[in-house]
Amino acid sequence: MLKEELIMIVNKIKKIVNNLLSPSDQPSQGRQNIKINEANLAFEQGQVFEQLAIKHHYMLDHDQSVHNNRNAMWNFLSAALKGHSEAQYKLGLGYLQGQLGLDKNPTHAQEWLTKAAKQGHSDAQYKLGLAYLHGQSGLDKNYTLAEEWLKEAAKQGHHEAQMTLEKAYSQLAFS
């Protein structure tokens, strides 16, 4: 491994250990904090592997890139199953676009993007809104769901969602 990779991994591990060892006020809150910390740990590990995969891809080291993509996906899955919305979004995009070593699968993409969107993840809301608006990525057109998700993203200040809503209303896609 290169020196920069080791430094990045060591810094992530320090951050994770500090989060796991932080005291909690109440036992039940402590259990919830552990679950959140575990999800954050898995997500951060996924990010490290994702960055390594990108680096090895550009270095034309296909075997190492595939290995790192697989590790990233498993860490994102672990975090997503613990309710981490950004990890759910990453899995949704992975299935939507065939990334992280995942095959394109609109059903799984919709499932993960919806989980993230329901937690208020504005990018997931926007992606779902677009997919329903245009019938993209294996999802059927559904103007009701498109409008609902685009409005949710727009309420959070998502600029692209605001622009898409404005255009859809001007073209009478939504009533």
C-alpha positions in Angstrom: 0.0 0.0 0.0 1.1 3.5 -0.6 1.9 5.8 2.3 -1.2 8.1 1.6 -3.5 5.1 1.7 -2.1 4.0 5.1 -2.4 7.5 6.5 -6.0 7.7 5.3 -6.9 4.3 6.8 -5.2 5.1 10.1 -7.1 8.4 10.4 -10.4 6.7 9.7 -9.7 4.1 12.3 -8.8 6.7 14.9 -12.0 8.6 14.2 -14.1 5.4 14.4 -12.4 4.3 17.7 -13.1 7.7 19.2 -16.7 7.5 18.2 -17.1 4.0 19.6 -15.5 4.9 22.9 -17.4 8.1 23.5 -19.5 7.9 26.7 -23.3 8.0 26.5 -25.7 9.5 29.0 -28.3 6.7 29.1 -28.0 2.9 28.5 -30.7 2.8 25.8 -29.2 5.8 24.1 -25.8 4.1 24.3 -27.1 1.1 22.4 -28.6 3.4 19.7 -25.3 5.3 19.6 -23.4 2.0 19.1 -25.8 1.1 16.2 -25.2 4.5 14.6 -21.5 4.2 15.2 -21.4 0.8 13.6 -23.3 2.1 10.6 -20.9 5.1 10.3 -17.9 2.8 10.6 -19.2 0.5 7.9 -20.0 3.5 5.7 -16.6 5.1 6.2 -14.8 1.7 5.5 -16.9 1.5 2.3 -15.7 5.0 1.3 -12.1 4.0 1.8 -12.5 0.9 -0.4 -14.4 2.9 -3.0 -11.6 5.4 -3.2 -9.0 2.6 -3.5 -11.0 1.0 -6.2 -11.1 4.2 -8.2 -7.4 4.7 -7.7 -6.6 1.1 -8.8 -8.9 1.5 -11.8 -6.9 4.4 -13.0 -3.7 2.5 -12.3 -5.1 -0.3 -14.6 -4.9 -2.8 -11.7 -8.2 -4.5 -12.5 -8.0 -7.3 -9.9 -7.3 -4.9 -7.1 -10.1 -2.6 -8.3 -12.6 -5.4 -8.4 -11.5 -6.5 -4.9 -11.9 -3.0 -3.5 -15.3 -2.5 -5.2 -16.5 -5.7 -3.6 -15.3 -4.6 -0.2 -16.9 -1.2 -0.6 -20.2 -2.7 -1.6 -20.2 -5.1 1.4 -19.4 -2.2 3.8 -22.1 0.0 2.2 -24.6 -2.9 2.5 -23.7 -3.4 6.2 -24.3 0.3 6.9 -27.4 0.4 4.8 -28.9 -2.5 6.7 -28.3 -0.5 9.9 -30.3 2.5 8.4 -27.5 4.7 7.1 -29.2 6.8 4.4 -26.1 7.7 2.5 -25.1 4.0 2.2 -28.7 3.2 1.1 -28.3 5.9 -1.6 -25.0 4.5 -2.7 -26.4 1.0 -3.0 -29.4 2.4 -4.9 -27.1 4.2 -7.4 -24.9 1.1 -7.6 -27.9 -1.0 -8.7 -29.3 1.8 -10.9 -26.1 2.4 -12.8 -24.4 -1.0 -12.4 -21.6 0.3 -10.2 -19.6 -1.1 -7.3 -19.5 -4.4 -9.1 -23.3 -4.7 -8.9 -25.4 -5.6 -11.9 -28.1 -3.2 -12.9 -31.3 -4.1 -11.1 -34.1 -1.5 -11.1 -36.0 -3.4 -8.4 -33.1 -3.2 -5.9 -32.3 0.3 -7.0 -35.9 1.4 -6.3 -35.8 -0.4 -2.9 -32.6 1.3 -1.6 -33.3 4.7 -3.1 -36.8 4.6 -1.5 -35.3 3.7 1.9 -32.9 6.6 1.7 -35.5 9.0 0.3 -37.9 8.2 3.2 -35.2 9.2 5.6 -35.0 12.6 3.9 -32.0 12.0 1.6 -32.6 14.7 -1.0 -30.4 13.2 -3.7 -32.3 9.9 -3.4 -35.6 11.8 -3.6 -34.4 13.6 -6.7 -33.2 10.4 -8.4 -36.5 8.6 -7.7 -38.5 11.6 -8.9 -36.5 11.7 -12.2 -36.8 8.0 -12.7 -40.5 8.1 -12.2 -41.0 11.2 -14.3 -39.1 9.8 -17.3 -39.7 6.1 -16.8 -36.0 5.6 -16.5 -33.8 2.8 -15.2 -36.5 0.1 -15.5 -39.1 2.1 -13.5 -42.5 2.8 -15.0 -43.6 6.4 -15.5 -45.6 7.5 -12.5 -46.3 11.2 -12.4 -47.8 11.0 -8.9 -44.7 9.5 -7.4 -42.4 11.7 -9.5 -44.1 14.8 -8.2 -44.1 13.6 -4.6 -40.4 12.8 -4.5 -39.3 15.9 -6.5 -41.4 18.1 -4.1 -39.7 16.5 -1.1 -36.2 17.1 -2.6 -37.1 20.7 -3.6 -38.4 21.5 -0.1 -34.9 20.7 1.1 -33.4 23.2 -1.3 -32.3 20.6 -4.0 -31.7 23.0 -6.9 -32.1 20.3 -9.7 -35.3 19.1 -8.2 -36.7 22.7 -8.1 -35.7 23.2 -11.7 -37.2 19.8 -12.8 -40.5 20.6 -11.0 -40.7 24.0 -12.6 -40.1 22.5 -16.1 -42.6 19.7 -15.5 -45.3 22.1 -14.4 -44.6 24.4 -17.4 -45.0 21.4 -19.7 -48.1 20.3 -17.8 -46.6 16.9 -16.8 -48.1 17.5 -13.4 -51.6 18.9 -12.8 
